[in-house]
Amino acid sequence: MELAKRFVDVGIFTNRIDELRAFYGERVRLPYEELLPVGGGVRQYRYGLLGSVLKINHSRDPLPAGIAGGYRMLSISDPRTPMPLPMQDPDGNDIELVPTGQRGVNQIEIHIGVTDESAFEHFYGDAMQAERLAAGRFKLGETVISFQRDPGAIRAQKSAAAGATDVMASMRAVGMRYITVQVRDCDREHRRFTSMGVWEGAVPVSLGAVARISFIRDPDGNFIEISQRASLTGPLPQ
């Protein structure tokens, strides 16, 4: 996979934007970048995350509670932290500050609770073409992604590909709900994924002249956005 950015972004949904902004901006001390309207009653507050972006999606409509398994913890490298510091944000998302370099984390680590570790080994090693660090632990660009069996995790029911709008609606629940990988060519990568039998979430679509995106889903149905952003790759194909 040809990355346009060597850092994976993290998307969360919330109804408690003031509390989450205070937590990530003041307690975790992430720099605020910008506010983007994404439609459907959702506004996205974007925070710098050591090269990644933390995308806090604030929904005006009530969200269902978070689910077990899936994206379950975010570790953030912090040179000011002498030892791992576990925290929870106001929605109960598990956040951990770790000393820079500990466990090989120099940027962030995304932890996933899964139903089948072997299926995720194949997915991240072969489909996502990530570097294998150890069993259940991969590196995609500079971002570490790890997973382990979670007895509470549930594999989503497989469904046909939907539109990007439908995917955004189905992702909406409290908590960490998706990750974003920035690539050089969204259509090419999407074709490669589907040719390998990867679960298709949504076909590629252009967001004006800003980005071209699609969605795939991992073996449990967790969402991964495949994004070709013009600011990283140049003008989008017509």
Phi, psi and chi 1 to 4 in degrees:
 res  aa     phi    psi   chi1   chi2   chi3   chi4
   1 MET       -  128.1 -178.4  163.0   55.5      -
   2 GLU   -90.5  106.6 -172.3  177.8    5.6      -
   3 LEU   -81.3  142.7  -61.0  175.9      -      -
   4 ALA   -94.8  -17.0      -      -      -      -
   5 LYS  -146.7  135.3 -175.1  176.9   79.9  167.8
   6 ARG   -91.3   29.9  -66.4 -177.3   57.0   77.0
   7 PHE  -139.0  134.3  -50.2   99.9      -      -
   8 VAL   -92.1  132.5  176.6      -      -      -
   9 ASP   -87.8  157.6  -58.2  -28.8      -      -
  10 VAL  -124.5  128.7  178.5      -      -      -
  11 GLY  -113.4  128.7      -      -      -      -
  12 ILE  -125.3  157.4   65.1  178.5      -      -
  13 PHE  -119.0  146.8  -80.9   85.6      -      -
  14 THR  -155.8  156.3 -173.6      -      -      -
  15 ASN  -104.3   -2.7  -71.9  131.0      -      -
  16 ARG  -115.9   64.3  -54.6  172.7   66.3 -176.2
  17 ILE   -66.2  -38.2 -171.4   59.4      -      -
  18 ASP   -63.4  -43.7  -68.1  -23.9      -      -
  19 GLU   -66.5  -40.5  -64.9   96.3  -36.8      -
  20 LEU   -70.4  -37.4 -100.3   67.4      -      -
  21 ARG   -63.7  -39.4  -69.6 -161.9   67.2 -170.2
  22 ALA   -65.6  -40.7      -      -      -      -
  23 PHE   -65.0  -52.8  176.3   83.8      -      -
  24 TYR   -77.1  -33.1  -72.5  104.4      -      -
  25 GLY   -81.1  -37.8      -      -      -      -
  26 GLU  -100.8  -44.6  -62.0  170.7   16.6      -
  27 ARG   -81.1  -48.4 -172.1  170.3  178.8 -169.4
  28 VAL   -83.1  -20.2 -175.7      -      -      -
  29 ARG    64.4   44.8  -67.0  179.8  -74.3 -173.2
  30 LEU   -85.5  141.0  -60.4 -178.3      -      -
  31 PRO   -76.9  130.8   26.3  -33.3      -      -
  32 TYR   -73.5  136.5  174.6   71.1      -      -
  33 GLU  -108.8  -59.2  -66.1 -173.7  -15.9      -
  34 GLU  -166.9  167.5   61.9  179.2  -26.9      -
  35 LEU  -114.7  129.4  169.9   64.6      -      -
  36 LEU  -124.1  129.5  -64.5  178.0      -      -
  37 PRO   -77.4  128.6   26.5  -30.4      -      -
  38 VAL  -113.2    2.3  -64.3      -      -      -
  39 GLY    90.2  165.5      -      -      -      -
  40 GLY    65.7   27.5      -      -      -      -
  41 GLY    77.3   21.1      -      -      -      -
  42 VAL  -120.4  134.1  174.6      -      -      -
  43 ARG  -121.1  137.4  -60.4 -156.1  -58.6  175.1
  44 GLN  -107.8  119.0 -175.0  178.6   99.4      -
  45 TYR   -96.8  122.4  -65.2   77.5      -      -
  46 ARG  -109.2  130.1  -63.6  166.5   68.1   91.8
  47 TYR  -122.5  139.7  -75.4   80.4      -      -
  48 GLY   -67.5  137.2      -      -      -      -
  49 LEU  -136.6   62.3 -170.3   58.7      -      -
  50 LEU    56.1   44.5  -57.5  173.9      -      -
  51 GLY   102.5  -32.3      -      -      -      -
  52 SER   -82.7  176.4  -63.1      -      -      -
  53 VAL  -124.2  131.0  177.1      -      -      -
  54 LEU   -92.1  116.5  177.4   66.1      -      -
  55 LYS  -105.3  105.7  -60.4 -174.9  -76.9 -170.2
  56 ILE   -95.1  107.5  -55.6  177.0      -      -
  57 ASN   -93.6  111.9  -63.5  -78.0      -      -
  58 HIS   -94.9  118.1  175.7 -134.5      -      -
  59 SER   -97.2  132.9  173.1      -      -      -
  60 ARG   -75.0  -22.9   71.9 -176.1  176.4 -160.1
  61 ASP   -93.5  148.3  -61.4  -39.0      -      -
  62 PRO   -58.2  137.3  -23.6   34.0      -      -
  63 LEU  -100.3  146.6  -65.8  167.3      -      -
  64 PRO   -67.6  160.4   22.1  -30.2      -      -
  65 ALA   -64.2  157.3      -      -      -      -
  66 GLY   -64.0  162.5      -      -      -      -
  67 ILE  -112.9  159.3   59.1  174.5      -      -
  68 ALA   -71.1  155.0      -      -      -      -
  69 GLY    74.1 -159.1      -      -      -      -
  70 GLY    67.9 -155.5      -      -      -      -
  71 TYR   -70.8  108.4  -58.1  114.0      -      -
  72 ARG  -114.6  -15.4   63.5  178.3 -176.7   81.9
  73 MET  -157.1  147.9 -172.8  169.5   78.3      -
  74 LEU  -123.2  120.2  174.2   64.0      -      -
  75 SER  -100.3  135.0  -63.3      -      -      -
  76 ILE  -122.5  124.9  -56.2  171.0      -      -
  77 SER   -66.7  133.8  169.3      -      -      -
  78 ASP  -146.4  110.6 -173.8  -12.6      -      -
  79 PRO   -65.7  -14.8   25.0  -33.5      -      -
  80 ARG   -85.8   -6.9  -59.4  161.5  -64.7 -166.8
  81 THR   -98.5  117.2  -59.5      -      -      -
  82 PRO   -77.4  -20.5   28.4  -34.7      -      -
  83 MET  -151.0  159.7   62.0 -175.4   65.2      -
  84 PRO   -54.7  134.3  -27.7   36.3      -      -
  85 LEU  -123.3  100.7  176.1   62.0      -      -
  86 PRO   -78.6  141.3   26.8  -31.2      -      -
  87 MET  -143.4  168.6  -60.4 -177.3  -72.0      -
  88 GLN  -129.8  137.0  -78.9 -167.4  -27.3      -
  89 ASP   -77.4  175.2   74.9   12.2      -      -
  90 PRO   -60.6  -20.2  -29.3   38.0      -      -
  91 ASP   -90.9   -1.3  -81.6  -22.0      -      -
  92 GLY    90.8    7.7      -      -      -      -
  93 ASN   -69.0  134.2  -62.8  -54.0      -      -
  94 ASP   -79.8  124.1  -71.8  -42.7      -      -
  95 ILE  -125.2  141.9  -53.5  -62.7      -      -
  96 GLU  -136.2  126.5  178.2 -169.7   41.1      -
  97 LEU   -91.7  131.6  -60.4 -178.2      -      -
  98 VAL  -126.8  145.2  -64.1      -      -      -
  99 PRO   -57.2  137.4  -22.2   33.2      -      -
 100 THR   -54.6  127.6  -60.6      -      -      -
 101 GLY    93.5  -18.0      -      -      -      -
 102 GLN   -67.4  136.4 -169.8  167.4  106.2      -
 103 ARG    59.0   18.5  -57.5 -162.6  -47.9  -98.9
 104 GLY    76.5   15.1      -      -      -      -
 105 VAL   -94.6  108.1  179.8      -      -      -
 106 ASN  -107.9   -2.8  -66.7  -62.8      -      -
 107 GLN  -137.3  -97.4 -163.6 -114.0  -14.6      -
 108 ILE  -134.2  162.1   64.7  171.4      -      -
 109 GLU  -130.2  129.7  179.8  173.9    3.6      -
 110 ILE  -104.7  122.2  -60.0  164.9      -      -
 111 HIS  -102.7  135.1  -54.9 -100.3      -      -
 112 ILE  -124.5  133.1  -46.6  172.4      -      -
 113 GLY   -93.1  125.6      -      -      -      -
 114 VAL  -127.8  164.9  -53.6      -      -      -
 115 THR   -91.5  -25.8   62.3      -      -      -
 116 ASP  -145.2  101.2 -175.7  -16.9      -      -
 117 GLU   -63.2  -37.4  -69.3  171.0  -55.1      -
 118 SER   -65.0  -36.6   63.7      -      -      -
 119 ALA   -65.1  -36.9      -      -      -      -
 120 PHE   -74.8  -31.6  -85.7   77.2      -      -
 121 GLU   -58.7  -46.4  -71.9  -84.7  -13.8      -
 122 HIS   -65.5  -43.9  172.2   71.8      -      -
 123 PHE   -62.8  -51.7  176.6   78.9      -      -
 124 TYR   -75.7  -30.8  -87.2   98.0      -      -
 125 GLY   -76.6  -42.5      -      -      -      -
 126 ASP   -96.7  -54.4  -63.3  -22.4      -      -
 127 ALA   -72.4  -49.1      -      -      -      -
 128 MET   -82.3  -13.2  -63.0  -61.7  -70.5      -
 129 GLN    56.0   39.2  -61.5  178.7  -21.9      -
 130 ALA   -84.1  158.3      -      -      -      -
 131 GLU   -80.0  125.4  174.3 -169.5   -2.3      -
 132 ARG   -81.2  122.6 -170.3  175.7 -169.2  -89.5
 133 LEU   -94.7  -38.9  -59.0  176.5      -      -
 134 ALA  -168.5  175.8      -      -      -      -
 135 ALA   -58.3  126.1      -      -      -      -
 136 GLY    74.3   17.9      -      -      -      -
 137 ARG  -146.5  122.9 -154.6  151.3 -172.2  -93.6
 138 PHE  -132.9  162.5  -72.4   79.1      -      -
 139 LYS  -125.7  122.4 -165.3  171.3 -174.6 -179.5
 140 LEU  -114.2  104.9 -171.4   55.4      -      -
 141 GLY    66.9 -122.0      -      -      -      -
 142 GLU  -101.8   -3.3  -60.5  -58.5  -40.4      -
 143 THR   -92.4  129.6  -60.0      -      -      -
 144 VAL   -88.6  134.4  176.4      -      -      -
 145 ILE  -124.2  124.1  -63.5  177.2      -      -
 146 SER  -127.9  155.9   60.4      -      -      -
 147 PHE  -149.7  152.1   47.2   85.0      -      -
 148 GLN  -150.8  159.9   62.5 -179.2   21.2      -
 149 ARG   -60.6  131.1  174.3   93.5  167.4   95.0
 150 ASP  -123.5  113.9 -176.7  -20.0      -      -
 151 PRO   -58.3  -22.8  -22.7   33.3      -      -
 152 GLY   -89.2   -8.6      -      -      -      -
 153 ALA   -67.6  147.3      -      -      -      -
 154 ILE  -126.8  132.9  -61.2  172.4      -      -
 155 ARG   -82.7  124.1 -179.7  178.8  -65.3  144.5
 156 ALA   -65.9  153.9      -      -      -      -
 157 GLN   -73.5  129.3 -175.9  174.6   -3.1      -
 158 LYS   -70.1  137.6 -164.2  162.9 -173.4  177.0
 159 SER  -137.5  167.7   57.8      -      -      -
 160 ALA   -70.1  161.4      -      -      -      -
 161 ALA   -60.7  144.8      -      -      -      -
 162 ALA  -119.2  179.3      -      -      -      -
 163 GLY   -78.2  160.9      -      -      -      -
 164 ALA   -59.1  -36.0      -      -      -      -
 165 THR   -63.7  -42.4  -58.2      -      -      -
 166 ASP   -63.9  -39.1  -61.5  -35.8      -      -
 167 VAL   -63.8  -45.0  166.1      -      -      -
 168 MET   -58.4  -38.7  -73.9  -63.2  -69.2      -
 169 ALA   -67.4  -41.6      -      -      -      -
 170 SER   -73.9  -21.9   62.4      -      -      -
 171 MET   -75.9  -18.4  -78.1 -164.6  -58.2      -
 172 ARG   -70.0  110.3  -66.7 -176.0 -169.3 -178.2
 173 ALA  -162.9  159.4      -      -      -      -
 174 VAL   -63.7  133.8  172.8      -      -      -
 175 GLY   118.4 -171.1      -      -      -      -
 176 MET   -76.7  118.9  -72.2 -177.1  -86.4      -
 177 ARG  -120.4  -17.1  -62.4  -67.5  -69.5  148.5
 178 TYR  -162.3  163.4   67.2  102.5      -      -
 179 ILE  -123.9  158.7   60.9  175.5      -      -
 180 THR  -124.4  129.8  -59.4      -      -      -
 181 VAL  -112.7  124.0  179.8      -      -      -
 182 GLN   -89.9  123.5  -62.5  -71.9  -12.3      -
 183 VAL  -122.6  167.5  -59.6      -      -      -
 184 ARG   -75.5  -33.9  -70.6  -72.6  174.5 -170.1
 185 ASP  -144.5  102.4 -172.0  -35.1      -      -
 186 CYS   -61.3  -47.3  172.7      -      -      -
 187 ASP   -63.2  -42.4  -69.5   83.0      -      -
 188 ARG   -63.8  -44.8 -178.2  177.6   65.2 -158.3
 189 GLU   -67.4  -37.9  -62.5  -62.8  -11.7      -
 190 HIS   -63.7  -42.0 -167.7   86.5      -      -
 191 ARG   -62.3  -40.0  -73.4 -167.1  -60.7  -90.0
 192 ARG   -63.3  -44.3 -176.6  179.2   65.6   80.9
 193 PHE   -61.0  -49.3  -74.9  124.4      -      -
 194 THR   -66.7  -32.0   54.9      -      -      -
 195 SER   -66.7  -22.4   72.2      -      -      -
 196 MET   -90.9   -0.4  -62.5  178.4   69.1      -
 197 GLY    86.0   13.2      -      -      -      -
 198 VAL   -67.1  141.1  169.8      -      -      -
 199 TRP   -61.1  119.3 -175.4   -8.7      -      -
 200 GLU   -85.7  128.0 -175.1  178.4   35.9      -
 201 GLY   -93.4  -49.5      -      -      -      -
 202 ALA  -154.9  141.2      -      -      -      -
 203 VAL   -70.0  159.6  -61.3      -      -      -
 204 PRO   -60.8  142.5  -25.4   35.6      -      -
 205 VAL  -146.6  147.0   61.8      -      -      -
 206 SER   -93.2  137.0  -67.9      -      -      -
 207 LEU  -101.8   78.7  -54.6  178.3      -      -
 208 GLY    59.4 -136.8      -      -      -      -
 209 ALA   -98.6    9.5      -      -      -      -
 210 VAL   -85.7  -47.6  175.4      -      -      -
 211 ALA  -158.7  157.5      -      -      -      -
 212 ARG  -120.1  127.1 -172.2  159.3  174.9   80.2
 213 ILE  -131.6  155.8   67.6  168.5      -      -
 214 SER  -143.1  175.2   69.9      -      -      -
 215 PHE  -131.3  140.3  -75.1   88.4      -      -
 216 ILE  -121.4  171.2   58.8  171.1      -      -
 217 ARG  -131.6  141.6  -56.9 -179.8   72.3  171.1
 218 ASP   -76.9 -178.5   70.0   20.2      -      -
 219 PRO   -59.1  -23.1  -29.5   37.8      -      -
 220 ASP   -95.3   -3.7  -80.2  -10.9      -      -
 221 GLY    95.8    5.7      -      -      -      -
 222 ASN   -65.9  142.8  -59.6  -54.1      -      -
 223 PHE   -84.9  139.6  -69.7   98.1      -      -
 224 ILE  -130.2  120.3  -59.6  173.3      -      -
 225 GLU   -87.4  129.4  179.9 -175.6   20.4      -
 226 ILE  -104.3  112.6  -54.6  -58.8      -      -
 227 SER  -122.6  134.1  171.0      -      -      -
 228 GLN  -113.6  101.2  177.6 -176.2  -12.4      -
 229 ARG   -96.5  127.5 -160.4  167.8 -177.6   85.4
 230 ALA   -59.1  -32.0      -      -      -      -
 231 SER   -66.2  -18.6   60.6      -      -      -
 232 LEU  -102.0  -32.2  -63.3  172.1      -      -
 233 THR  -113.2  -10.2   66.1      -      -      -
 234 GLY    96.4 -178.5      -      -      -      -
 235 PRO   -53.4  142.3  -25.0   34.4      -      -
 236 LEU   -76.2  154.5  -57.4  175.7      -      -
 237 PRO   -65.0  145.2   22.7  -33.5      -      -
 238 GLN   -85.8      -  -61.6  -60.8  -45.3      -
